[in-house]
Amino acid sequence: MSLLQRYINIQIEREIYEQIKNFPSQRTRPDGETINVNLHYETHGKENYTCIVNSSYNLNQGVYEKYYGCYKFNKQRTMAKKVGITFIYTKSPTLPKKLEPLAKEYTYEDLLKRGQRVLDSLYIKDGWDE
């Protein structure tokens, strides 16, 4: 890879980082629902893939959501493969009384703890068509 291409790749990564850093902490959907967003980087998987993580909570619907977009780059860092993983936890505000013990047993934190095994074992196959 040439020095110019390496410089361009570094600039692109900086621009992505700046966009994430300047992402608003709250956003409103077109239907008027406000969603709290926590956007940041993490590394996960067998080869420490770079993952963009977006956490949100929708008060109106009682939905917790955490999205992982993990990338594997080729050696020249000119191409990337992406795997998206979404964990969704829904707690209905009108939950029937007989299901309340179940909702206490299976929490959002429990979902994330169980989902950590998926993230730890993540492997993105090579197979670049160069």
N, CA, C and O atoms as a Tinker XYZ file with bonds, in Angstrom:
   520  protein
     1  N      0.852000   -1.159000    0.000000    73     2
     2  CA     0.000000    0.000000    0.000000    64     1     3
     3  C      0.906000    1.232000    0.000000    63     2     4     5
     4  O      1.892000    1.311000    0.733000    81     3
     5  N      0.537000    2.175000   -0.840000    73     3     6
     6  CA     1.345000    3.385000   -0.954000    64     5     7
     7  C      1.148000    4.268000    0.267000    63     6     8     9
     8  O      0.190000    4.111000    1.024000    81     7
     9  N      2.061000    5.186000    0.436000    73     7    10
    10  CA     2.001000    6.131000    1.551000    64     9    11
    11  C      0.759000    7.006000    1.437000    63    10    12    13
    12  O      0.125000    7.328000    2.441000    81    11
    13  N      0.412000    7.391000    0.204000    73    11    14
    14  CA    -0.784000    8.211000   -0.012000    64    13    15
    15  C     -2.051000    7.451000    0.378000    63    14    16    17
    16  O     -2.930000    8.017000    1.028000    81    15
    17  N     -2.160000    6.178000   -0.010000    73    15    18
    18  CA    -3.342000    5.381000    0.333000    64    17    19
    19  C     -3.452000    5.207000    1.843000    63    18    20    21
    20  O     -4.549000    5.266000    2.397000    81    19
    21  N     -2.316000    4.992000    2.512000    73    19    22
    22  CA    -2.317000    4.846000    3.968000    64    21    23
    23  C     -2.795000    6.145000    4.630000    63    22    24    25
    24  O     -3.556000    6.111000    5.597000    81    23
    25  N     -2.347000    7.281000    4.103000    73    23    26
    26  CA    -2.764000    8.589000    4.625000    64    25    27
    27  C     -4.272000    8.784000    4.444000    63    26    28    29
    28  O     -4.952000    9.266000    5.350000    81    27
    29  N     -4.789000    8.410000    3.276000    73    27    30
    30  CA    -6.227000    8.538000    3.001000    64    29    31
    31  C     -7.032000    7.671000    3.963000    63    30    32    33
    32  O     -8.054000    8.114000    4.486000    81    31
    33  N     -6.574000    6.419000    4.206000    73    31    34
    34  CA    -7.273000    5.529000    5.135000    64    33    35
    35  C     -7.293000    6.105000    6.545000    63    34    36    37
    36  O     -8.306000    6.015000    7.237000    81    35
    37  N     -6.181000    6.694000    6.973000    73    35    38
    38  CA    -6.121000    7.308000    8.307000    64    37    39
    39  C     -7.098000    8.479000    8.386000    63    38    40    41
    40  O     -7.774000    8.659000    9.399000    81    39
    41  N     -7.173000    9.267000    7.328000    73    39    42
    42  CA    -8.095000   10.409000    7.308000    64    41    43
    43  C     -9.549000    9.943000    7.377000    63    42    44    45
    44  O    -10.359000   10.549000    8.077000    81    43
    45  N     -9.880000    8.882000    6.665000    73    43    46
    46  CA   -11.241000    8.343000    6.692000    64    45    47
    47  C    -11.599000    7.868000    8.092000    63    46    48    49
    48  O    -12.697000    8.140000    8.578000    81    47
    49  N    -10.671000    7.152000    8.751000    73    47    50
    50  CA   -10.925000    6.690000   10.112000    64    49    51
    51  C    -11.112000    7.863000   11.069000    63    50    52    53
    52  O    -11.955000    7.801000   11.963000    81    51
    53  N    -10.332000    8.934000   10.888000    73    51    54
    54  CA   -10.491000   10.127000   11.739000    64    53    55
    55  C    -11.851000   10.776000   11.527000    63    54    56    57
    56  O    -12.487000   11.214000   12.485000    81    55
    57  N    -12.301000   10.840000   10.276000    73    55    58
    58  CA   -13.611000   11.431000    9.988000    64    57    59
    59  C    -14.732000   10.610000   10.634000    63    58    60    61
    60  O    -15.677000   11.179000   11.182000    81    59
    61  N    -14.635000    9.290000   10.572000    73    59    62
    62  CA   -15.636000    8.432000   11.206000    64    61    63
    63  C    -15.640000    8.672000   12.715000    63    62    64    65
    64  O    -16.703000    8.782000   13.326000    81    63
    65  N    -14.450000    8.752000   13.316000    73    63    66
    66  CA   -14.352000    8.992000   14.752000    64    65    67
    67  C    -14.974000   10.343000   15.120000    63    66    68    69
    68  O    -15.680000   10.441000   16.125000    81    67
    69  N    -14.724000   11.373000   14.328000    73    67    70
    70  CA   -15.293000   12.692000   14.601000    64    69    71
    71  C    -16.809000   12.680000   14.499000    63    70    72    73
    72  O    -17.487000   13.325000   15.299000    81    71
    73  N    -17.353000   11.952000   13.522000    73    71    74
    74  CA   -18.802000   11.858000   13.395000    64    73    75
    75  C    -19.408000   11.188000   14.618000    63    74    76    77
    76  O    -20.452000   11.619000   15.109000    81    75
    77  N    -18.767000   10.142000   15.112000    73    75    78
    78  CA   -19.269000    9.454000   16.296000    64    77    79
    79  C    -19.156000   10.356000   17.520000    63    78    80    81
    80  O    -20.074000   10.422000   18.337000    81    79
    81  N    -18.040000   11.041000   17.643000    73    79    82
    82  CA   -17.820000   11.912000   18.795000    64    81    83
    83  C    -18.845000   13.050000   18.832000    63    82    84    85
    84  O    -19.266000   13.472000   19.909000    81    83
    85  N    -19.241000   13.540000   17.667000    73    83    86
    86  CA   -20.170000   14.661000   17.594000    64    85    87
    87  C    -21.630000   14.236000   17.432000    63    86    88    89
    88  O    -22.493000   15.082000   17.196000    81    87
    89  N    -21.917000   12.944000   17.557000    73    87    90
    90  CA   -23.279000   12.436000   17.420000    64    89    91
    91  C    -24.103000   12.947000   18.596000    63    90    92    93
    92  O    -23.634000   12.886000   19.733000    81    91
    93  N    -25.319000   13.449000   18.363000    73    91    94
    94  CA   -26.109000   13.993000   19.466000    64    93    95
    95  C    -26.478000   12.918000   20.486000    63    94    96    97
    96  O    -26.741000   11.772000   20.123000    81    95
    97  N    -26.495000   13.300000   21.773000    73    95    98
    98  CA   -26.781000   12.327000   22.827000    64    97    99
    99  C    -28.244000   11.907000   22.826000    63    98   100   101
   100  O    -28.580000   10.856000   23.371000    81    99
   101  N    -29.112000   12.700000   22.229000    73    99   102
   102  CA   -30.514000   12.320000   22.081000    64   101   103
   103  C    -30.964000   12.652000   20.676000    63   102   104   105
   104  O    -30.486000   13.610000   20.069000    81   103
   105  N    -31.874000   11.865000   20.167000    73   103   106
   106  CA   -32.454000   12.177000   18.869000    64   105   107
   107  C    -33.937000   11.864000   18.913000    63   106   108   109
   108  O    -34.393000   11.048000   19.713000    81   107
   109  N    -34.670000   12.516000   18.054000    73   107   110
   110  CA   -36.113000   12.321000   18.006000    64   109   111
   111  C    -36.471000   11.701000   16.670000    63   110   112   113
   112  O    -36.062000   12.187000   15.616000    81   111
   113  N    -37.236000   10.627000   16.724000    73   111   114
   114  CA   -37.705000    9.986000   15.506000    64   113   115
   115  C    -38.842000   10.802000   14.903000    63   114   116   117
   116  O    -39.443000   11.638000   15.578000    81   115
   117  N    -39.132000   10.554000   13.626000    73   115   118
   118  CA   -40.214000   11.304000   12.968000    64   117   119
   119  C    -41.574000   11.188000   13.661000    63   118   120   121
   120  O    -42.400000   12.095000   13.554000    81   119
   121  N    -41.817000   10.073000   14.372000    73   119   122
   122  CA   -43.107000    9.928000   15.060000    64   121   123
   123  C    -43.127000   10.602000   16.429000    63   122   124   125
   124  O    -44.098000   10.459000   17.172000    81   123
   125  N    -42.063000   11.337000   16.773000    73   123   126
   126  CA   -42.041000   12.126000   18.003000    64   125   127
   127  C    -41.436000   11.439000   19.206000    63   126   128   129
   128  O    -41.350000   12.061000   20.265000    81   127
   129  N    -41.013000   10.194000   19.103000    73   127   130
   130  CA   -40.426000    9.491000   20.233000    64   129   131
   131  C    -38.956000    9.883000   20.387000    63   130   132   133
   132  O    -38.197000    9.890000   19.418000    81   131
   133  N    -38.578000   10.202000   21.599000    73   131   134
   134  CA   -37.185000   10.541000   21.872000    64   133   135
   135  C    -36.446000    9.283000   22.292000    63   134   136   137
   136  O    -36.927000    8.524000   23.133000    81   135
   137  N    -35.281000    9.066000   21.708000    73   135   138
   138  CA   -34.487000    7.877000   21.985000    64   137   139
   139  C    -33.129000    8.326000   22.498000    63   138   140   141
   140  O    -32.454000    9.135000   21.863000    81   139
   141  N    -32.735000    7.803000   23.639000    73   139   142
   142  CA   -31.418000    8.112000   24.191000    64   141   143
   143  C    -30.390000    7.231000   23.503000    63   142   144   145
   144  O    -30.597000    6.026000   23.357000    81   143
   145  N    -29.298000    7.820000   23.086000    73   143   146
   146  CA   -28.298000    7.096000   22.311000    64   145   147
   147  C    -26.938000    7.217000   22.992000    63   146   148   149
   148  O    -26.552000    8.295000   23.444000    81   147
   149  N    -26.225000    6.111000   23.059000    73   147   150
   150  CA   -24.861000    6.084000   23.563000    64   149   151
   151  C    -24.027000    5.410000   22.480000    63   150   152   153
   152  O    -24.014000    4.182000   22.392000    81   151
   153  N    -23.340000    6.181000   21.663000    73   151   154
   154  CA   -22.587000    5.669000   20.523000    64   153   155
   155  C    -21.099000    5.707000   20.846000    63   154   156   157
   156  O    -20.570000    6.760000   21.201000    81   155
   157  N    -20.416000    4.561000   20.725000    73   155   158
   158  CA   -18.986000    4.498000   21.027000    64   157   159
   159  C    -18.354000    3.271000   20.357000    63   158   160   161
   160  O    -19.051000    2.438000   19.776000    81   159
   161  N    -17.021000    3.177000   20.448000    73   159   162
   162  CA   -16.262000    2.050000   19.913000    64   161   163
   163  C    -15.972000    1.034000   21.010000    63   162   164   165
   164  O    -15.797000    1.394000   22.174000    81   163
   165  N    -15.925000   -0.236000   20.627000    73   163   166
   166  CA   -15.439000   -1.320000   21.488000    64   165   167
   167  C    -14.744000   -2.328000   20.586000    63   166   168   169
   168  O    -14.902000   -2.294000   19.365000    81   167
   169  N    -13.972000   -3.227000   21.194000    73   167   170
   170  CA   -13.383000   -4.319000   20.418000    64   169   171
   171  C    -13.931000   -5.629000   20.964000    63   170   172   173
   172  O    -14.039000   -5.817000   22.176000    81   171
   173  N    -14.276000   -6.538000   20.044000    73   171   174
   174  CA   -14.857000   -7.832000   20.419000    64   173   175
   175  C    -14.396000   -8.895000   19.447000    63   174   176   177
   176  O    -13.867000   -8.595000   18.377000    81   175
   177  N    -14.605000  -10.149000   19.836000    73   175   178
   178  CA   -14.355000  -11.273000   18.949000    64   177   179
   179  C    -12.989000  -11.882000   19.097000    63   178   180   181
   180  O    -12.157000  -11.434000   19.885000    81   179
   181  N    -12.783000  -12.928000   18.309000    73   179   182
   182  CA   -11.540000  -13.690000   18.382000    64   181   183
   183  C    -10.335000  -12.895000   17.898000    63   182   184   185
   184  O     -9.208000  -13.178000   18.304000    81   183
   185  N    -10.556000  -11.900000   17.033000    73   183   186
   186  CA    -9.446000  -11.104000   16.496000    64   185   187
   187  C     -9.567000   -9.633000   16.875000    63   186   188   189
   188  O     -9.027000   -8.770000   16.183000    81   187
   189  N    -10.268000   -9.340000   17.961000    73   187   190
   190  CA   -10.469000   -7.967000   18.439000    64   189   191
   191  C    -10.935000   -7.038000   17.323000    63   190   192   193
   192  O    -10.247000   -6.082000   16.967000    81   191
   193  N    -12.098000   -7.329000   16.783000    73   191   194
   194  CA   -12.673000   -6.512000   15.720000    64   193   195
   195  C    -13.129000   -5.168000   16.272000    63   194   196   197
   196  O    -13.604000   -5.079000   17.405000    81   195
   197  N    -12.981000   -4.135000   15.467000    73   195   198
   198  CA   -13.486000   -2.824000   15.831000    64   197   199
   199  C    -15.001000   -2.827000   15.667000    63   198   200   201
   200  O    -15.519000   -3.156000   14.600000    81   199
   201  N    -15.706000   -2.457000   16.736000    73   199   202
   202  CA   -17.169000   -2.472000   16.713000    64   201   203
   203  C    -17.701000   -1.106000   17.117000    63   202   204   205
   204  O    -17.253000   -0.515000   18.099000    81   203
   205  N    -18.656000   -0.618000   16.350000    73   203   206
   206  CA   -19.374000    0.588000   16.725000    64   205   207
   207  C    -20.599000    0.129000   17.503000    63   206   208   209
   208  O    -21.385000   -0.685000   17.017000    81   207
   209  N    -20.758000    0.655000   18.715000    73   207   210
   210  CA   -21.828000    0.216000   19.608000    64   209   211
   211  C    -22.808000    1.364000   19.811000    63   210   212   213
   212  O    -22.410000    2.490000   20.111000    81   211
   213  N    -24.083000    1.068000   19.646000    73   211   214
   214  CA   -25.137000    2.054000   19.797000    64   213   215
   215  C    -26.166000    1.508000   20.773000    63   214   216   217
   216  O    -26.801000    0.490000   20.496000    81   215
   217  N    -26.340000    2.173000   21.915000    73   215   218
   218  CA   -27.333000    1.761000   22.905000    64   217   219
   219  C    -28.462000    2.770000   22.910000    63   218   220   221
   220  O    -28.232000    3.976000   22.817000    81   219
   221  N    -29.691000    2.268000   23.018000    73   219   222
   222  CA   -30.816000    3.200000   23.069000    64   221   223
   223  C    -31.937000    2.636000   23.919000    63   222   224   225
   224  O    -32.010000    1.429000   24.149000    81   223
   225  N    -32.812000    3.518000   24.383000    73   223   226
   226  CA   -33.984000    3.140000   25.164000    64   225   227
   227  C    -35.160000    3.967000   24.685000    63   226   228   229
   228  O    -35.062000    5.188000   24.563000    81   227
   229  N    -36.261000    3.310000   24.418000    73   227   230
   230  CA   -37.456000    3.992000   23.966000    64   229   231
   231  C    -38.477000    3.941000   25.095000    63   230   232   233
   232  O    -39.038000    2.885000   25.389000    81   231
   233  N    -38.715000    5.093000   25.726000    73   231   234
   234  CA   -39.620000    5.148000   26.873000    64   233   235
   235  C    -41.050000    4.798000   26.511000    63   234   236   237
   236  O    -41.730000    4.117000   27.278000    81   235
   237  N    -41.517000    5.249000   25.362000    73   235   238
   238  CA   -42.908000    5.026000   24.984000    64   237   239
   239  C    -43.231000    3.548000   24.795000    63   238   240   241
   240  O    -44.327000    3.103000   25.137000    81   239
   241  N    -42.298000    2.798000   24.263000    73   239   242
   242  CA   -42.557000    1.387000   23.977000    64   241   243
   243  C    -41.920000    0.438000   24.980000    63   242   244   245
   244  O    -42.200000   -0.761000   24.947000    81   243
   245  N    -41.069000    0.942000   25.874000    73   243   246
   246  CA   -40.390000    0.085000   26.841000    64   245   247
   247  C    -39.394000   -0.853000   26.192000    63   246   248   249
   248  O    -39.303000   -2.022000   26.569000    81   247
   249  N    -38.639000   -0.348000   25.209000    73   247   250
   250  CA   -37.706000   -1.183000   24.453000    64   249   251
   251  C    -36.270000   -0.722000   24.708000    63   250   252   253
   252  O    -35.936000    0.449000   24.527000    81   251
   253  N    -35.428000   -1.670000   25.133000    73   251   254
   254  CA   -33.986000   -1.443000   25.223000    64   253   255
   255  C    -33.366000   -2.089000   23.992000    63   254   256   257
   256  O    -33.776000   -3.174000   23.580000    81   255
   257  N    -32.382000   -1.422000   23.407000    73   255   258
   258  CA   -31.742000   -1.975000   22.216000    64   257   259
   259  C    -30.258000   -1.652000   22.255000    63   258   260   261
   260  O    -29.858000   -0.537000   22.592000    81   259
   261  N    -29.450000   -2.642000   21.908000    73   259   262
   262  CA   -28.003000   -2.439000   21.812000    64   261   263
   263  C    -27.546000   -3.070000   20.506000    63   262   264   265
   264  O    -27.778000   -4.255000   20.265000    81   263
   265  N    -26.899000   -2.278000   19.670000    73   263   266
   266  CA   -26.466000   -2.720000   18.343000    64   265   267
   267  C    -24.945000   -2.698000   18.275000    63   266   268   269
   268  O    -24.311000   -1.728000   18.689000    81   267
   269  N    -24.364000   -3.775000   17.748000    73   267   270
   270  CA   -22.926000   -3.877000   17.508000    64   269   271
   271  C    -22.707000   -4.019000   16.015000    63   270   272   273
   272  O    -23.225000   -4.955000   15.406000    81   271
   273  N    -21.951000   -3.112000   15.411000    73   271   274
   274  CA   -21.535000   -3.220000   14.018000    64   273   275
   275  C    -20.039000   -3.469000   14.016000    63   274   276   277
   276  O    -19.260000   -2.540000   14.228000    81   275
   277  N    -19.621000   -4.712000   13.781000    73   275   278
   278  CA   -18.209000   -5.103000   13.887000    64   277   279
   279  C    -17.595000   -5.259000   12.495000    63   278   280   281
   280  O    -18.219000   -5.805000   11.585000    81   279
   281  N    -16.368000   -4.773000   12.347000    73   279   282
   282  CA   -15.694000   -4.718000   11.048000    64   281   283
   283  C    -14.406000   -5.520000   11.065000    63   282   284   285
   284  O    -13.655000   -5.515000   12.040000    81   283
   285  N    -14.170000   -6.216000    9.944000    73   283   286
   286  CA   -12.881000   -6.872000    9.706000    64   285   287
   287  C    -12.329000   -6.288000    8.419000    63   286   288   289
   288  O    -13.002000   -6.302000    7.388000    81   287
   289  N    -11.106000   -5.774000    8.471000    73   287   290
   290  CA   -10.468000   -5.127000    7.325000    64   289   291
   291  C     -9.479000   -6.082000    6.672000    63   290   292   293
   292  O     -8.918000   -6.960000    7.328000    81   291
   293  N     -9.272000   -5.897000    5.361000    73   291   294
   294  CA    -8.220000   -6.682000    4.702000    64   293   295
   295  C     -6.862000   -6.093000    5.101000    63   294   296   297
   296  O     -6.798000   -5.060000    5.767000    81   295
   297  N     -5.784000   -6.757000    4.690000    73   295   298
   298  CA    -4.439000   -6.328000    5.119000    64   297   299
   299  C     -4.117000   -4.907000    4.689000    63   298   300   301
   300  O     -3.450000   -4.176000    5.423000    81   299
   301  N     -4.580000   -4.504000    3.509000    73   299   302
   302  CA    -4.301000   -3.155000    3.011000    64   301   303
   303  C     -5.273000   -2.114000    3.583000    63   302   304   305
   304  O     -5.107000   -0.914000    3.366000    81   303
   305  N     -6.277000   -2.584000    4.309000    73   303   306
   306  CA    -7.319000   -1.734000    4.894000    64   305   307
   307  C     -8.052000   -0.930000    3.821000    63   306   308   309
   308  O     -8.420000    0.227000    4.029000    81   307
   309  N     -8.255000   -1.573000    2.667000    73   307   310
   310  CA    -9.011000   -0.932000    1.592000    64   309   311
   311  C    -10.433000   -1.474000    1.506000    63   310   312   313
   312  O    -11.302000   -0.852000    0.896000    81   311
   313  N    -10.671000   -2.643000    2.120000    73   311   314
   314  CA   -11.998000   -3.245000    2.122000    64   313   315
   315  C    -12.324000   -3.708000    3.534000    63   314   316   317
   316  O    -11.432000   -3.973000    4.340000    81   315
   317  N    -13.615000   -3.799000    3.816000    73   315   318
   318  CA   -14.045000   -4.263000    5.138000    64   317   319
   319  C    -15.278000   -5.145000    4.994000    63   318   320   321
   320  O    -16.086000   -4.984000    4.079000    81   319
   321  N    -15.391000   -6.073000    5.920000    73   319   322
   322  CA   -16.599000   -6.876000    6.046000    64   321   323
   323  C    -17.247000   -6.472000    7.364000    63   322   324   325
   324  O    -16.562000   -6.206000    8.352000    81   323
   325  N    -18.578000   -6.431000    7.364000    73   323   326
   326  CA   -19.294000   -5.990000    8.550000    64   325   327
   327  C    -20.292000   -7.058000    8.987000    63   326   328   329
   328  O    -20.976000   -7.677000    8.172000    81   327
   329  N    -20.347000   -7.248000   10.304000    73   327   330
   330  CA   -21.345000   -8.117000   10.912000    64   329   331
   331  C    -22.123000   -7.255000   11.893000    63   330   332   333
   332  O    -21.539000   -6.572000   12.733000    81   331
   333  N    -23.449000   -7.292000   11.779000    73   331   334
   334  CA   -24.298000   -6.533000   12.690000    64   333   335
   335  C    -25.008000   -7.461000   13.661000    63   334   336   337
   336  O    -25.606000   -8.457000   13.254000    81   335
   337  N    -24.938000   -7.130000   14.951000    73   335   338
   338  CA   -25.603000   -7.913000   15.990000    64   337   339
   339  C    -26.466000   -6.950000   16.794000    63   338   340   341
   340  O    -25.981000   -5.920000   17.264000    81   339
   341  N    -27.747000   -7.284000   16.952000    73   339   342
   342  CA   -28.660000   -6.434000   17.710000    64   341   343
   343  C    -29.285000   -7.229000   18.848000    63   342   344   345
   344  O    -29.836000   -8.309000   18.635000    81   343
   345  N    -29.193000   -6.683000   20.060000    73   343   346
   346  CA   -29.870000   -7.252000   21.226000    64   345   347
   347  C    -31.055000   -6.347000   21.533000    63   346   348   349
   348  O    -30.886000   -5.145000   21.738000    81   347
   349  N    -32.259000   -6.926000   21.566000    73   347   350
   350  CA   -33.472000   -6.156000   21.818000    64   349   351
   351  C    -34.192000   -6.760000   23.023000    63   350   352   353
   352  O    -34.455000   -7.961000   23.077000    81   351
   353  N    -34.500000   -5.894000   23.983000    73   351   354
   354  CA   -35.238000   -6.314000   25.178000    64   353   355
   355  C    -36.495000   -5.465000   25.266000    63   354   356   357
   356  O    -36.414000   -4.238000   25.318000    81   355
   357  N    -37.645000   -6.105000   25.283000    73   355   358
   358  CA   -38.917000   -5.395000   25.341000    64   357   359
   359  C    -39.595000   -5.704000   26.662000    63   358   360   361
   360  O    -39.784000   -6.867000   27.020000    81   359
   361  N    -39.955000   -4.665000   27.373000    73   359   362
   362  CA   -40.717000   -4.814000   28.609000    64   361   363
   363  C    -41.984000   -3.994000   28.445000    63   362   364   365
   364  O    -41.957000   -2.765000   28.522000    81   363
   365  N    -43.063000   -4.665000   28.224000    73   363   366
   366  CA   -44.327000   -4.004000   27.965000    64   365   367
   367  C    -44.806000   -3.255000   29.206000    63   366   368   369
   368  O    -44.782000   -3.804000   30.308000    81   367
   369  N    -45.242000   -2.000000   29.035000    73   367   370
   370  CA   -45.782000   -1.277000   30.190000    64   369   371
   371  C    -47.112000   -1.869000   30.668000    63   370   372   373
   372  O    -47.528000   -1.616000   31.799000    81   371
   373  N    -47.776000   -2.647000   29.826000    73   371   374
   374  CA   -49.056000   -3.262000   30.202000    64   373   375
   375  C    -48.880000   -4.768000   30.381000    63   374   376   377
   376  O    -49.691000   -5.559000   29.899000    81   375
   377  N    -47.825000   -5.150000   31.073000    73   375   378
   378  CA   -47.517000   -6.562000   31.288000    64   377   379
   379  C    -48.553000   -7.192000   32.226000    63   378   380   381
   380  O    -48.844000   -6.622000   33.278000    81   379
   381  N    -49.117000   -8.355000   31.869000    73   379   382
   382  CA   -50.068000   -9.017000   32.767000    64   381   383
   383  C    -49.414000   -9.380000   34.102000    63   382   384   385
   384  O    -48.217000   -9.659000   34.161000    81   383
   385  N    -50.199000   -9.373000   35.150000    73   383   386
   386  CA   -49.704000   -9.623000   36.503000    64   385   387
   387  C    -49.000000  -10.980000   36.626000    63   386   388   389
   388  O    -48.007000  -11.096000   37.344000    81   387
   389  N    -49.509000  -12.008000   35.929000    73   387   390
   390  CA   -48.924000  -13.349000   36.056000    64   389   391
   391  C    -47.537000  -13.449000   35.418000    63   390   392   393
   392  O    -46.796000  -14.386000   35.718000    81   391
   393  N    -47.166000  -12.497000   34.537000    73   391   394
   394  CA   -45.847000  -12.533000   33.887000    64   393   395
   395  C    -44.809000  -11.641000   34.572000    63   394   396   397
   396  O    -43.649000  -11.642000   34.160000    81   395
   397  N    -45.186000  -10.887000   35.593000    73   395   398
   398  CA   -44.235000   -9.996000   36.268000    64   397   399
   399  C    -43.039000  -10.736000   36.862000    63   398   400   401
   400  O    -41.921000  -10.237000   36.745000    81   399
   401  N    -43.215000  -11.917000   37.503000    73   399   402
   402  CA   -42.029000  -12.631000   38.016000    64   401   403
   403  C    -41.052000  -13.007000   36.897000    63   402   404   405
   404  O    -39.838000  -13.001000   37.102000    81   403
   405  N    -41.576000  -13.328000   35.734000    73   403   406
   406  CA   -40.732000  -13.669000   34.593000    64   405   407
   407  C    -39.930000  -12.460000   34.132000    63   406   408   409
   408  O    -38.761000  -12.592000   33.767000    81   407
   409  N    -40.543000  -11.294000   34.145000    73   407   410
   410  CA   -39.854000  -10.068000   33.744000    64   409   411
   411  C    -38.748000   -9.712000   34.730000    63   410   412   413
   412  O    -37.730000   -9.142000   34.338000    81   411
   413  N    -38.936000  -10.038000   35.997000    73   411   414
   414  CA   -37.891000   -9.776000   36.995000    64   413   415
   415  C    -36.737000  -10.748000   36.835000    63   414   416   417
   416  O    -35.585000  -10.398000   37.090000    81   415
   417  N    -37.043000  -11.969000   36.413000    73   415   418
   418  CA   -36.010000  -12.991000   36.249000    64   417   419
   419  C    -35.136000  -12.727000   35.021000    63   418   420   421
   420  O    -33.921000  -12.920000   35.072000    81   419
   421  N    -35.745000  -12.290000   33.928000    73   419   422
   422  CA   -35.011000  -12.035000   32.692000    64   421   423
   423  C    -34.953000  -10.536000   32.440000    63   422   424   425
   424  O    -35.889000   -9.946000   31.900000    81   423
   425  N    -33.851000   -9.936000   32.837000    73   423   426
   426  CA   -33.692000   -8.490000   32.731000    64   425   427
   427  C    -32.844000   -8.135000   31.512000    63   426   428   429
   428  O    -32.291000   -9.013000   30.850000    81   427
   429  N    -32.750000   -6.847000   31.226000    73   427   430
   430  CA   -31.912000   -6.349000   30.142000    64   429   431
   431  C    -30.442000   -6.676000   30.406000    63   430   432   433
   432  O    -29.702000   -7.038000   29.492000    81   431
   433  N    -30.034000   -6.544000   31.659000    73   431   434
   434  CA   -28.648000   -6.859000   32.022000    64   433   435
   435  C    -28.353000   -8.345000   31.801000    63   434   436   437
   436  O    -27.253000   -8.714000   31.390000    81   435
   437  N    -29.356000   -9.196000   32.082000    73   435   438
   438  CA   -29.209000  -10.633000   31.841000    64   437   439
   439  C    -29.024000  -10.912000   30.353000    63   438   440   441
   440  O    -28.204000  -11.747000   29.972000    81   439
   441  N    -29.783000  -10.217000   29.516000    73   439   442
   442  CA   -29.653000  -10.372000   28.070000    64   441   443
   443  C    -28.247000   -9.988000   27.615000    63   442   444   445
   444  O    -27.642000  -10.694000   26.809000    81   443
   445  N    -27.723000   -8.873000   28.128000    73   443   446
   446  CA   -26.379000   -8.432000   27.734000    64   445   447
   447  C    -25.315000   -9.411000   28.217000    63   446   448   449
   448  O    -24.338000   -9.665000   27.512000    81   447
   449  N    -25.497000   -9.961000   29.415000    73   447   450
   450  CA   -24.535000  -10.925000   29.941000    64   449   451
   451  C    -24.517000  -12.192000   29.082000    63   450   452   453
   452  O    -23.453000  -12.727000   28.771000    81   451
   453  N    -25.700000  -12.661000   28.706000    73   451   454
   454  CA   -25.781000  -13.840000   27.840000    64   453   455
   455  C    -25.253000  -13.534000   26.437000    63   454   456   457
   456  O    -24.631000  -14.387000   25.803000    81   455
   457  N    -25.498000  -12.334000   25.966000    73   455   458
   458  CA   -25.036000  -11.927000   24.649000    64   457   459
   459  C    -23.529000  -11.751000   24.567000    63   458   460   461
   460  O    -22.954000  -11.795000   23.479000    81   459
   461  N    -22.886000  -11.552000   25.714000    73   459   462
   462  CA   -21.430000  -11.384000   25.724000    64   461   463
   463  C    -20.728000  -12.613000   25.176000    63   462   464   465
   464  O    -19.658000  -12.499000   24.577000    81   463
   465  N    -21.313000  -13.785000   25.371000    73   463   466
   466  CA   -20.729000  -15.015000   24.822000    64   465   467
   467  C    -20.714000  -14.975000   23.298000    63   466   468   469
   468  O    -19.771000  -15.455000   22.668000    81   467
   469  N    -21.762000  -14.402000   22.707000    73   467   470
   470  CA   -21.824000  -14.269000   21.248000    64   469   471
   471  C    -20.711000  -13.336000   20.782000    63   470   472   473
   472  O    -20.029000  -13.617000   19.797000    81   471
   473  N    -20.533000  -12.237000   21.486000    73   471   474
   474  CA   -19.500000  -11.264000   21.094000    64   473   475
   475  C    -18.102000  -11.828000   21.281000    63   474   476   477
   476  O    -17.224000  -11.582000   20.454000    81   475
   477  N    -17.878000  -12.584000   22.360000    73   475   478
   478  CA   -16.558000  -13.159000   22.619000    64   477   479
   479  C    -16.171000  -14.193000   21.569000    63   478   480   481
   480  O    -14.992000  -14.330000   21.241000    81   479
   481  N    -17.141000  -14.916000   21.043000    73   479   482
   482  CA   -16.838000  -15.980000   20.073000    64   481   483
   483  C    -16.980000  -15.512000   18.620000    63   482   484   485
   484  O    -16.888000  -16.325000   17.700000    81   483
   485  N    -17.199000  -14.227000   18.408000    73   483   486
   486  CA   -17.392000  -13.699000   17.059000    64   485   487
   487  C    -16.159000  -13.940000   16.190000    63   486   488   489
   488  O    -15.035000  -13.633000   16.586000    81   487
   489  N    -16.391000  -14.492000   15.003000    73   487   490
   490  CA   -15.323000  -14.677000   14.021000    64   489   491
   491  C    -15.863000  -14.295000   12.651000    63   490   492   493
   492  O    -16.867000  -14.842000   12.193000    81   491
   493  N    -15.190000  -13.354000   12.003000    73   491   494
   494  CA   -15.577000  -12.923000   10.667000    64   493   495
   495  C    -14.627000  -13.575000    9.671000    63   494   496   497
   496  O    -13.420000  -13.337000    9.707000    81   495
   497  N    -15.170000  -14.386000    8.793000    73   495   498
   498  CA   -14.368000  -15.169000    7.835000    64   497   499
   499  C    -13.700000  -14.251000    6.825000    63   498   500   501
   500  O    -14.268000  -13.237000    6.419000    81   499
   501  N    -12.468000  -14.621000    6.418000    73   499   502
   502  CA   -11.711000  -13.834000    5.424000    64   501   503
   503  C    -12.384000  -13.895000    4.065000    63   502   504   505
   504  O    -13.415000  -13.258000    3.851000    81   503
   505  N    -11.802000  -14.661000    3.139000    73   503   506
   506  CA   -12.363000  -14.866000    1.818000    64   505   507
   507  C    -12.454000  -13.608000    0.978000    63   506   508   509
   508  O    -13.461000  -13.375000    0.309000    81   507
   509  N    -11.407000  -12.795000    1.008000    73   507   510
   510  CA   -11.429000  -11.546000    0.230000    64   509   511
   511  C    -11.330000  -11.850000   -1.249000    63   510   512   513
   512  O    -10.506000  -12.662000   -1.670000    81   511
   513  N    -12.168000  -11.201000   -2.034000    73   511   514
   514  CA   -12.106000  -11.310000   -3.483000    64   513   515
   515  C    -11.352000  -10.090000   -4.011000    63   514   516   517
   516  O    -11.947000   -9.075000   -4.373000    81   515
   517  N    -10.036000  -10.220000   -4.042000    73   515   518
   518  CA    -9.221000   -9.076000   -4.461000    64   517   519
   519  C     -8.867000   -9.165000   -5.919000    63   518   520
   520  O     -8.184000   -8.285000   -6.443000    81   519
